[in-house]
Amino acid sequence: MQPKIPDYVVMDLVQEYTKMRSLGNSKKTITATPRRLESMIRLAEALAKMRLSETVEKRDVEEAVRLIKTAMQQSATDPTTGEIDMDIITTGVSSTSADRIKQIA
């Protein structure tokens, strides 16, 4: 059984994804990629399945977003600045540390 996603829930997914993407605009980093949107959809569908529901509901999207944000905070928080830095995930080094290395070199 694959839960269906109603149009009004699709709009919630898009809005949450847009919010995540806008978090990085001020720091010139991307905080949400298309892969993150796919993850949100899969998580929301899985949550609906756990409830044995045939449709994804707004609460499923809200919980999927919460889970993704928590995971991002735990894995991509720069210990120096306390801000989410996606460079930590993609390169293993925060942008602050990379800038410092460039200055030293």
PyMOL CGO cylinders between C-alpha atoms (Angstrom):
from pymol import cmd
from pymol.cgo import CYLINDER

trace = [
    CYLINDER, 0.00, 0.00, 0.00, 1.44, 3.35, -1.08, 0.3, 1, 1, 1, 1, 1, 1,
    CYLINDER, 1.44, 3.35, -1.08, -0.29, 6.27, 0.68, 0.3, 1, 1, 1, 1, 1, 1,
    CYLINDER, -0.29, 6.27, 0.68, -1.61, 9.00, -1.60, 0.3, 1, 1, 1, 1, 1, 1,
    CYLINDER, -1.61, 9.00, -1.60, -0.54, 12.60, -1.09, 0.3, 1, 1, 1, 1, 1, 1,
    CYLINDER, -0.54, 12.60, -1.09, -3.45, 15.05, -1.50, 0.3, 1, 1, 1, 1, 1, 1,
    CYLINDER, -3.45, 15.05, -1.50, -2.80, 18.37, -3.25, 0.3, 1, 1, 1, 1, 1, 1,
    CYLINDER, -2.80, 18.37, -3.25, -3.13, 20.43, -0.07, 0.3, 1, 1, 1, 1, 1, 1,
    CYLINDER, -3.13, 20.43, -0.07, -0.45, 18.26, 1.58, 0.3, 1, 1, 1, 1, 1, 1,
    CYLINDER, -0.45, 18.26, 1.58, 1.80, 18.62, -1.49, 0.3, 1, 1, 1, 1, 1, 1,
    CYLINDER, 1.80, 18.62, -1.49, 1.58, 22.39, -0.97, 0.3, 1, 1, 1, 1, 1, 1,
    CYLINDER, 1.58, 22.39, -0.97, 2.70, 21.92, 2.66, 0.3, 1, 1, 1, 1, 1, 1,
    CYLINDER, 2.70, 21.92, 2.66, 5.67, 19.86, 1.48, 0.3, 1, 1, 1, 1, 1, 1,
    CYLINDER, 5.67, 19.86, 1.48, 6.64, 22.54, -1.03, 0.3, 1, 1, 1, 1, 1, 1,
    CYLINDER, 6.64, 22.54, -1.03, 6.32, 25.32, 1.55, 0.3, 1, 1, 1, 1, 1, 1,
    CYLINDER, 6.32, 25.32, 1.55, 8.46, 23.47, 4.10, 0.3, 1, 1, 1, 1, 1, 1,
    CYLINDER, 8.46, 23.47, 4.10, 11.09, 22.68, 1.47, 0.3, 1, 1, 1, 1, 1, 1,
    CYLINDER, 11.09, 22.68, 1.47, 11.15, 26.34, 0.39, 0.3, 1, 1, 1, 1, 1, 1,
    CYLINDER, 11.15, 26.34, 0.39, 11.62, 27.41, 4.02, 0.3, 1, 1, 1, 1, 1, 1,
    CYLINDER, 11.62, 27.41, 4.02, 14.54, 24.99, 4.38, 0.3, 1, 1, 1, 1, 1, 1,
    CYLINDER, 14.54, 24.99, 4.38, 16.16, 26.28, 1.19, 0.3, 1, 1, 1, 1, 1, 1,
    CYLINDER, 16.16, 26.28, 1.19, 15.82, 29.89, 2.30, 0.3, 1, 1, 1, 1, 1, 1,
    CYLINDER, 15.82, 29.89, 2.30, 17.74, 29.18, 5.51, 0.3, 1, 1, 1, 1, 1, 1,
    CYLINDER, 17.74, 29.18, 5.51, 20.96, 28.95, 3.53, 0.3, 1, 1, 1, 1, 1, 1,
    CYLINDER, 20.96, 28.95, 3.53, 20.51, 31.96, 1.27, 0.3, 1, 1, 1, 1, 1, 1,
    CYLINDER, 20.51, 31.96, 1.27, 21.96, 34.41, 3.77, 0.3, 1, 1, 1, 1, 1, 1,
    CYLINDER, 21.96, 34.41, 3.77, 25.14, 32.36, 4.19, 0.3, 1, 1, 1, 1, 1, 1,
    CYLINDER, 25.14, 32.36, 4.19, 25.49, 31.33, 0.54, 0.3, 1, 1, 1, 1, 1, 1,
    CYLINDER, 25.49, 31.33, 0.54, 25.03, 27.70, 1.51, 0.3, 1, 1, 1, 1, 1, 1,
    CYLINDER, 25.03, 27.70, 1.51, 22.32, 25.32, 0.40, 0.3, 1, 1, 1, 1, 1, 1,
    CYLINDER, 22.32, 25.32, 0.40, 20.52, 23.82, 3.38, 0.3, 1, 1, 1, 1, 1, 1,
    CYLINDER, 20.52, 23.82, 3.38, 18.02, 21.78, 1.35, 0.3, 1, 1, 1, 1, 1, 1,
    CYLINDER, 18.02, 21.78, 1.35, 18.60, 19.91, -1.88, 0.3, 1, 1, 1, 1, 1, 1,
    CYLINDER, 18.60, 19.91, -1.88, 16.09, 18.06, -4.06, 0.3, 1, 1, 1, 1, 1, 1,
    CYLINDER, 16.09, 18.06, -4.06, 17.24, 14.92, -2.24, 0.3, 1, 1, 1, 1, 1, 1,
    CYLINDER, 17.24, 14.92, -2.24, 16.03, 16.49, 1.01, 0.3, 1, 1, 1, 1, 1, 1,
    CYLINDER, 16.03, 16.49, 1.01, 12.59, 17.01, -0.57, 0.3, 1, 1, 1, 1, 1, 1,
    CYLINDER, 12.59, 17.01, -0.57, 12.53, 13.36, -1.63, 0.3, 1, 1, 1, 1, 1, 1,
    CYLINDER, 12.53, 13.36, -1.63, 13.43, 12.39, 1.93, 0.3, 1, 1, 1, 1, 1, 1,
    CYLINDER, 13.43, 12.39, 1.93, 10.59, 14.51, 3.30, 0.3, 1, 1, 1, 1, 1, 1,
    CYLINDER, 10.59, 14.51, 3.30, 8.15, 12.79, 0.94, 0.3, 1, 1, 1, 1, 1, 1,
    CYLINDER, 8.15, 12.79, 0.94, 9.40, 9.29, 1.83, 0.3, 1, 1, 1, 1, 1, 1,
    CYLINDER, 9.40, 9.29, 1.83, 9.28, 10.02, 5.56, 0.3, 1, 1, 1, 1, 1, 1,
    CYLINDER, 9.28, 10.02, 5.56, 5.76, 11.46, 5.34, 0.3, 1, 1, 1, 1, 1, 1,
    CYLINDER, 5.76, 11.46, 5.34, 4.61, 8.38, 3.40, 0.3, 1, 1, 1, 1, 1, 1,
    CYLINDER, 4.61, 8.38, 3.40, 6.27, 6.06, 5.93, 0.3, 1, 1, 1, 1, 1, 1,
    CYLINDER, 6.27, 6.06, 5.93, 4.57, 7.87, 8.80, 0.3, 1, 1, 1, 1, 1, 1,
    CYLINDER, 4.57, 7.87, 8.80, 1.21, 7.47, 7.06, 0.3, 1, 1, 1, 1, 1, 1,
    CYLINDER, 1.21, 7.47, 7.06, 1.93, 3.76, 6.57, 0.3, 1, 1, 1, 1, 1, 1,
    CYLINDER, 1.93, 3.76, 6.57, 2.71, 3.40, 10.27, 0.3, 1, 1, 1, 1, 1, 1,
    CYLINDER, 2.71, 3.40, 10.27, -0.75, 4.77, 11.01, 0.3, 1, 1, 1, 1, 1, 1,
    CYLINDER, -0.75, 4.77, 11.01, -2.17, 2.34, 8.41, 0.3, 1, 1, 1, 1, 1, 1,
    CYLINDER, -2.17, 2.34, 8.41, -3.56, 5.32, 6.55, 0.3, 1, 1, 1, 1, 1, 1,
    CYLINDER, -3.56, 5.32, 6.55, -4.18, 5.45, 2.82, 0.3, 1, 1, 1, 1, 1, 1,
    CYLINDER, -4.18, 5.45, 2.82, -3.40, 9.17, 2.68, 0.3, 1, 1, 1, 1, 1, 1,
    CYLINDER, -3.40, 9.17, 2.68, -0.57, 11.36, 3.90, 0.3, 1, 1, 1, 1, 1, 1,
    CYLINDER, -0.57, 11.36, 3.90, -1.79, 14.02, 6.30, 0.3, 1, 1, 1, 1, 1, 1,
    CYLINDER, -1.79, 14.02, 6.30, -0.41, 17.40, 7.33, 0.3, 1, 1, 1, 1, 1, 1,
    CYLINDER, -0.41, 17.40, 7.33, 0.79, 15.92, 10.64, 0.3, 1, 1, 1, 1, 1, 1,
    CYLINDER, 0.79, 15.92, 10.64, 2.90, 13.40, 8.70, 0.3, 1, 1, 1, 1, 1, 1,
    CYLINDER, 2.90, 13.40, 8.70, 4.60, 16.25, 6.84, 0.3, 1, 1, 1, 1, 1, 1,
    CYLINDER, 4.60, 16.25, 6.84, 5.14, 18.17, 10.08, 0.3, 1, 1, 1, 1, 1, 1,
    CYLINDER, 5.14, 18.17, 10.08, 6.80, 15.16, 11.73, 0.3, 1, 1, 1, 1, 1, 1,
    CYLINDER, 6.80, 15.16, 11.73, 8.94, 14.47, 8.64, 0.3, 1, 1, 1, 1, 1, 1,
    CYLINDER, 8.94, 14.47, 8.64, 10.15, 18.08, 8.67, 0.3, 1, 1, 1, 1, 1, 1,
    CYLINDER, 10.15, 18.08, 8.67, 10.89, 17.88, 12.40, 0.3, 1, 1, 1, 1, 1, 1,
    CYLINDER, 10.89, 17.88, 12.40, 12.91, 14.70, 11.92, 0.3, 1, 1, 1, 1, 1, 1,
    CYLINDER, 12.91, 14.70, 11.92, 14.93, 16.16, 9.03, 0.3, 1, 1, 1, 1, 1, 1,
    CYLINDER, 14.93, 16.16, 9.03, 15.64, 19.41, 10.87, 0.3, 1, 1, 1, 1, 1, 1,
    CYLINDER, 15.64, 19.41, 10.87, 16.75, 17.50, 13.96, 0.3, 1, 1, 1, 1, 1, 1,
    CYLINDER, 16.75, 17.50, 13.96, 19.06, 15.33, 11.86, 0.3, 1, 1, 1, 1, 1, 1,
    CYLINDER, 19.06, 15.33, 11.86, 20.49, 18.41, 10.14, 0.3, 1, 1, 1, 1, 1, 1,
    CYLINDER, 20.49, 18.41, 10.14, 21.10, 20.13, 13.47, 0.3, 1, 1, 1, 1, 1, 1,
    CYLINDER, 21.10, 20.13, 13.47, 22.89, 17.10, 14.86, 0.3, 1, 1, 1, 1, 1, 1,
    CYLINDER, 22.89, 17.10, 14.86, 25.05, 16.40, 11.82, 0.3, 1, 1, 1, 1, 1, 1,
    CYLINDER, 25.05, 16.40, 11.82, 25.68, 19.82, 10.29, 0.3, 1, 1, 1, 1, 1, 1,
    CYLINDER, 25.68, 19.82, 10.29, 26.03, 22.25, 13.19, 0.3, 1, 1, 1, 1, 1, 1,
    CYLINDER, 26.03, 22.25, 13.19, 29.33, 24.12, 13.13, 0.3, 1, 1, 1, 1, 1, 1,
    CYLINDER, 29.33, 24.12, 13.13, 30.71, 23.87, 16.69, 0.3, 1, 1, 1, 1, 1, 1,
    CYLINDER, 30.71, 23.87, 16.69, 32.45, 27.22, 16.26, 0.3, 1, 1, 1, 1, 1, 1,
    CYLINDER, 32.45, 27.22, 16.26, 29.44, 29.28, 15.18, 0.3, 1, 1, 1, 1, 1, 1,
    CYLINDER, 29.44, 29.28, 15.18, 26.54, 27.10, 16.33, 0.3, 1, 1, 1, 1, 1, 1,
    CYLINDER, 26.54, 27.10, 16.33, 24.90, 27.52, 12.92, 0.3, 1, 1, 1, 1, 1, 1,
    CYLINDER, 24.90, 27.52, 12.92, 23.91, 24.84, 10.41, 0.3, 1, 1, 1, 1, 1, 1,
    CYLINDER, 23.91, 24.84, 10.41, 26.67, 24.51, 7.83, 0.3, 1, 1, 1, 1, 1, 1,
    CYLINDER, 26.67, 24.51, 7.83, 26.01, 22.00, 5.06, 0.3, 1, 1, 1, 1, 1, 1,
    CYLINDER, 26.01, 22.00, 5.06, 29.70, 22.06, 4.09, 0.3, 1, 1, 1, 1, 1, 1,
    CYLINDER, 29.70, 22.06, 4.09, 30.30, 19.80, 7.10, 0.3, 1, 1, 1, 1, 1, 1,
    CYLINDER, 30.30, 19.80, 7.10, 28.16, 17.10, 5.48, 0.3, 1, 1, 1, 1, 1, 1,
    CYLINDER, 28.16, 17.10, 5.48, 29.44, 17.55, 1.93, 0.3, 1, 1, 1, 1, 1, 1,
    CYLINDER, 29.44, 17.55, 1.93, 33.15, 18.10, 2.61, 0.3, 1, 1, 1, 1, 1, 1,
    CYLINDER, 33.15, 18.10, 2.61, 33.67, 17.09, 6.23, 0.3, 1, 1, 1, 1, 1, 1,
    CYLINDER, 33.67, 17.09, 6.23, 34.96, 20.58, 7.08, 0.3, 1, 1, 1, 1, 1, 1,
    CYLINDER, 34.96, 20.58, 7.08, 32.91, 23.60, 8.11, 0.3, 1, 1, 1, 1, 1, 1,
    CYLINDER, 32.91, 23.60, 8.11, 33.06, 26.69, 5.93, 0.3, 1, 1, 1, 1, 1, 1,
    CYLINDER, 33.06, 26.69, 5.93, 34.51, 28.60, 8.92, 0.3, 1, 1, 1, 1, 1, 1,
    CYLINDER, 34.51, 28.60, 8.92, 37.35, 26.10, 9.23, 0.3, 1, 1, 1, 1, 1, 1,
    CYLINDER, 37.35, 26.10, 9.23, 37.92, 26.07, 5.47, 0.3, 1, 1, 1, 1, 1, 1,
    CYLINDER, 37.92, 26.07, 5.47, 38.18, 29.88, 5.44, 0.3, 1, 1, 1, 1, 1, 1,
    CYLINDER, 38.18, 29.88, 5.44, 40.63, 29.78, 8.32, 0.3, 1, 1, 1, 1, 1, 1,
    CYLINDER, 40.63, 29.78, 8.32, 42.77, 27.19, 6.51, 0.3, 1, 1, 1, 1, 1, 1,
    CYLINDER, 42.77, 27.19, 6.51, 42.81, 29.36, 3.39, 0.3, 1, 1, 1, 1, 1, 1,
    CYLINDER, 42.81, 29.36, 3.39, 43.92, 32.38, 5.42, 0.3, 1, 1, 1, 1, 1, 1,
    CYLINDER, 43.92, 32.38, 5.42, 46.72, 30.44, 7.04, 0.3, 1, 1, 1, 1, 1, 1,
    CYLINDER, 46.72, 30.44, 7.04, 47.87, 28.95, 3.73, 0.3, 1, 1, 1, 1, 1, 1,
]
cmd.load_cgo(trace, "trace")
